[in-house]
Amino acid sequence: MDFQKLAKDIVEHIGGQENISDLYHCATRLRFTLKNDNKANRDAIEKLDGVITVTESGGMFQVVIGNNVASVHDAIIDQTGLGTKQQTAEDGKKGNLFERFIDLLSGIFSPVLGLLAASGLIKGLNFVLGKYEILDPAGGTYRIIAAAGDSFYYFMPIILAITAARKFKVNQFIAVALAGGLIYPDLVNALNANESLSFLGIPVVLAKYSSTVIPIIIAIWILNYVEGFFTKFLHESIRNLLTPFFCLLIMLPLTLLAIGPVAIYTSGLIASGYLFIYNLSPIISGIVLGACWQILVIFGLHWGFVPVMLNNITVYGKDSINAMIGPSVAAQSGAALGVFFKTKNKKLKSLSLSAFFAGLMGITEPAVYGVTLKLKRPFIIACTMGAIGGGIAGGFGSAAIAQVQKSILTIPVVAHGMTGYIIAYFFALIGSCILTILIGFKDEASEEDVKKTDESAVTVENAMIKRESIISPLSGYAKPLEEISDPVFAGGAMGKGIAVIPEDGKVYSPVDGTVTLAFPTKHAYGLTSTAGGEILIHIGLDTVKLNGEGFTSFVETGAKVKKGDLIAEFDIQMLKELGYDITTPIVVTNSDKYLDILPLKKNQIIHGEEALSLLL
């Protein structure tokens, strides 16, 4: 695969480098924060060789690549230099509060997932080696391997300080120094010796901050405002010296006195709350998590569980969520394997086999997006088997001693109830494979069959069907008419067509013909083409209430127009500020005259491009 070419094509179709506010990657996805989502051509990106699919969630535009995601990410950084640029103040502000929270968690934890999984795997293997007396827990080999596995978890506040600093846009070195202060040896020794400490006469509640998650994230969030204050008000001649000076002098005592104790207390409440729900019925908890986990992954909502899992390990030394969602990962792998055995499509067979092996390594995106989800039944089968497997794991009290990728290699990490977890994992894996083979799915036609069908269709079409082309009167983002909020247009009462979310305030004639109706309020225009197509352009929704304010018309009823003639302008910014939906329906009002009306099938559209094809 040519990573440089793929990177170049993705950047081009995403709206160019200037449309990218932020970019990072997780195990399989490029996660973009875009300045204008409407500029991204989703269909074009999905067709690129090397792209599995595209999804939009959590305020992010996510391109699923698979195992080569790091190489493509690095190629984009090399070509654009994005990693060296400061983000603007508006970056990361997209989406509602919940979407921004998910984006925050994703941005903090995604960069360390590989190290997190590797450390957990080392801990699990070392646990097995010690349990079965292959290694002596008191011996040097065991202890050094333990250090390799535990170092990430012990120094987690420092590692998360780096990723949180990037997300909150604060000085990473100040953040690391602040995190280091929380696990400073003298303070750790004071805690272990039950000493009483005070700061300026105020008692300090000493606590164990190694392996914690919440305290440092909250501290870095507050550091963002403290650093911003001093950066703004200190003269540049002393800023580089005194900003870190005041930040550390203020933030470390503040964290030890208030932020840390409150965060640790909150961590305890979260852990207790989860344990309460889990204890109500471990089996039902496992069924629900197992059934829903891959759905949460699709929408990016699984990030909300990552702090809870890590917090459970910190508070209790184990986490049951990891164990209960493992079978759902195995189930997607099994369903992909079932597709491999069942399908006759060579391309799908190759894709499903590679997705199966990726799933065994804990990476389900190739299986979900490339195979099971688009075939529907295999995805439902996998979710069902994941639910049963999750219930089995819950019933056996299975729990992991570290946060890891849910792969076949990390089974030893589920040190509590391991036998039950193994049963659950392979039950979901094998069961999904068998059910997918038995129940089946609608197999995709091979490329050869599609080619023959297309050739036949073209022959018939050319022989029998007349076509009229309607160009787009606006530039912007095209979407299906049924997706807009106005029920009259969405329901097809006015006819078939498309809708465009305009990016500027210019409206052009979509046909050669006559303006049959120019509304006095200047917000809507009816045109009849020379071939007989009757087109309605309705600028925005409910904009008739403006009574023409913000609109300028350049045509009158009865005027003759050519394709591309400017017929109207409107103040797009004013409409947005007044709260109007600027989505503009373009409708063929005499749709019943035509055999079919085919809308343009791409997101980004420029005025003058074909928007509708009328078949007569």
Secondary structure, DSSP 8 states (H G I E B T S, - for coil): --HHHHHHHHHHHTT-GGGEEEEEE-SSEEEEEES-GGG--HHHHHTSTT--EEEEETTEEEEE--TTHHHHHHHHHHHH-GGGS---TTTT--S-HHHHHHHHHHHHHGGGHHHHHHHHHHHHHHHHHHHTTSS-TTSHHHHHHHHHHHHHHHTHHHHHHHHHHHHHT--HHHHHHHHHHHT-HHHHHHHHTT--EEETTEEE-----TT-SHHHHHHHHHHHHHHHHHHHHS-HHHHHHHHHHHHHHHHHHHIIIIIHHHHHHHHHHHHHHHHHHHHH-HHHHHHHHHHHHHHHHHTTGGGGGHHHHHHHHHHHS-BHHHHHHHHHHHHHHHHHHHHHHH---HHHHHHHHHHHHHHHTT--HHHIIIIIHHHSHHHHHHHHHHHHHHHHHHHTT-BBSS-----GGGGGG--BTHHHHHHHHHHHHHHHHHHHHHH-------HHHHHHHHHHHHHHHHHH--EEEEE-SS-EEEEEGGGSS-HHHHTTTT-EEEEEEESSSEEE-SSSEEEEEE-TTSSEEEEEETTS-EEEEE-SSSGGGGTTTTEEE---TT-EE-TT-EEEEE-HHHHHHTT----EEEEETTGGGSSEEEE---SEE-TTSEEEEEE-
